[in-house]
Amino acid sequence: MGVSQKKVLKNWPVNGTKLGMFIWLAHRMTGALLILLLSLKIFSAYFLYTKDKKPEWALGIHRNPLVDILILVFFTFHSLYGLRTIAIDLGYRKEKQLFWLSNVIGCIISAVLIFLYSKVA
């Protein structure tokens, strides 16, 4: 393995050197997407509950299971990444362990929530 390959692998996110940046970016992206999706749900609910004639586009958006599942998944990972940030701020220094722990727990919680949602919907 050449020097340039070692340099690339050293900066690869899995090594732990860029994990903080990945979490920071994912936390910001999930927050922005949550704002967008929840605004879309509230906007479509406004048209469904205040108008006599309910528009089809609002009904389609409001009852779209993909939007609901994305909200569940984004909320799960956003909250876990926030808890990870709080743990690091309080002095826990094993960032790589927290990265994998938050992602594994996020995947498990998301899978359970999607399963429960599919049973209810």
C-alpha positions as CSV (number, residue, x, y, z in Angstrom):
1,M,0.0,0.0,0.0
2,G,1.5,3.3,-1.1
3,V,1.8,6.5,1.0
4,S,-1.1,8.1,-0.9
5,Q,-3.4,5.1,-0.2
6,K,-2.5,5.2,3.5
7,K,-3.3,8.9,3.5
8,V,-6.7,8.4,1.9
9,L,-7.6,5.5,4.3
10,K,-6.5,7.6,7.3
11,N,-9.0,10.3,6.3
12,W,-11.7,7.8,5.5
13,P,-14.8,8.3,7.8
14,V,-14.7,4.7,9.1
15,N,-11.3,5.3,10.7
16,G,-12.9,7.8,13.1
17,T,-11.1,10.9,11.9
18,K,-14.1,12.3,10.1
19,L,-16.9,10.7,12.1
20,G,-17.6,14.0,13.9
21,M,-18.0,15.8,10.7
22,F,-20.3,13.1,9.3
23,I,-22.5,13.2,12.4
24,W,-22.5,17.0,12.4
25,L,-23.6,17.0,8.8
26,A,-26.2,14.3,9.2
27,H,-27.6,16.0,12.3
28,R,-28.1,19.2,10.4
29,M,-29.5,17.5,7.3
30,T,-32.0,15.4,9.3
31,G,-33.1,18.6,11.3
32,A,-33.7,20.5,8.1
33,L,-35.5,17.6,6.5
34,L,-37.7,17.2,9.6
35,I,-38.6,20.9,9.4
36,L,-39.5,20.5,5.7
37,L,-41.5,17.3,6.1
38,L,-43.4,18.5,9.2
39,S,-44.2,21.8,7.5
40,L,-45.5,19.8,4.6
41,K,-47.7,17.7,6.9
42,I,-49.1,20.8,8.7
43,F,-49.6,22.7,5.4
44,S,-51.6,19.7,3.9
45,A,-53.6,19.3,7.2
46,Y,-54.6,23.0,7.0
47,F,-56.2,22.4,3.6
48,L,-57.8,19.2,4.8
49,Y,-59.4,20.5,7.9
50,T,-60.3,24.1,7.0
51,K,-61.8,23.7,3.5
52,D,-65.2,22.4,2.6
53,K,-63.9,20.7,-0.6
54,K,-60.7,18.8,0.2
55,P,-58.1,19.0,-2.5
56,E,-56.7,15.7,-3.8
57,W,-53.1,16.9,-3.6
58,A,-53.4,17.7,0.1
59,L,-55.0,14.3,0.8
60,G,-52.3,12.6,-1.2
61,I,-49.5,14.4,0.7
62,H,-51.0,14.0,4.1
63,R,-51.7,10.3,3.8
64,N,-48.5,9.4,2.1
65,P,-46.8,6.6,4.0
66,L,-43.4,7.5,2.7
67,V,-43.6,10.9,4.3
68,D,-44.6,9.3,7.6
69,I,-41.8,6.8,7.5
70,L,-39.2,9.5,6.6
71,I,-40.3,11.5,9.6
72,L,-39.9,8.5,11.9
73,V,-36.5,7.7,10.6
74,F,-35.2,11.2,10.5
75,F,-36.6,11.9,14.0
76,T,-34.9,8.8,15.4
77,F,-31.5,9.5,14.0
78,H,-31.7,13.3,14.7
79,S,-32.5,12.6,18.4
80,L,-29.8,10.0,18.7
81,Y,-27.2,12.2,17.1
82,G,-28.2,15.0,19.5
83,L,-27.8,12.6,22.5
84,R,-24.4,11.6,21.2
85,T,-23.4,15.3,21.0
86,I,-24.6,15.9,24.6
87,A,-22.6,12.9,25.8
88,I,-19.4,14.2,24.1
89,D,-20.1,17.7,25.6
90,L,-20.3,16.1,29.0
91,G,-16.9,14.5,28.6
92,Y,-17.4,11.1,27.0
93,R,-14.5,10.8,24.6
94,K,-15.1,7.5,22.8
95,E,-16.5,9.1,19.7
96,K,-16.1,6.1,17.4
97,Q,-17.9,3.9,19.9
98,L,-20.7,6.4,20.2
99,F,-20.9,6.7,16.3
100,W,-21.5,3.0,15.9
101,L,-23.7,2.7,18.9
102,S,-26.0,5.5,17.8
103,N,-26.2,4.1,14.3
104,V,-26.9,0.6,15.4
105,I,-29.6,1.7,17.9
106,G,-31.0,4.1,15.3
107,C,-31.3,1.3,12.7
108,I,-33.0,-1.0,15.3
109,I,-35.4,1.7,16.5
110,S,-36.2,2.7,12.9
111,A,-36.8,-0.9,11.9
112,V,-39.2,-1.4,14.8
113,L,-41.0,1.9,14.1
114,I,-41.4,1.0,10.4
115,F,-42.7,-2.4,11.3
116,L,-45.2,-1.0,13.8
117,Y,-46.3,1.7,11.3
118,S,-46.8,-0.9,8.6
119,K,-49.0,-2.9,11.0
120,V,-51.2,0.1,11.9
121,A,-51.4,1.7,8.4
